[in-house]
């Protein structure tokens, strides 16, 4: 298998991580230890779990980390909804970013299915 960093799902997840860090920089200061921290931990967990899982000894272990990454991507989706409803992001930012995270979730599902076949 090629490096996990060469996978489209990793590249998109990393791009979205950078986007979330930029977006949350403008959140109210009182949210530093609330939604900002939660969103950043969840979003960075997607790529981190892909990297960690890819270094495991077999595809079954990697598959487990892909599932964890998928859960983190879903968590980001909820955090985006919450941020929108609290007025921290616009509906446009929500729609664009949520759509991309849905795509990451789909890509992670496909990756997991391919690992199941190995």
FENBEL-V229104 format. One line per field, one symbol per residue. ss: DSSP state (h for helix, s for strand, l for the rest). burial: + if it has 24 or more other ideal C-beta (glycine too) atoms within 12 Angstrom, else -. A space follows every 10 residues. Layout:
ss = ???
burial = ???
This chain:
ss = lllhhhlhhh hhhhhhhhhh hhhhllllhh hlllhhhhhh hhhhhhhhhh hhhhllllhh hhhhhhhhhh hhhhhhhhhh hhhhhlllll hhhhhhhhhh hhhhhhhhhh hhhhhhll
burial = ---+--+-++ -+++-++-++ --++--+--- +---++-+++ -+++++++++ +-++------ -++-++++++ -++++++-++ -+++---++- --++--++-+ +--++-++-- ++--+---
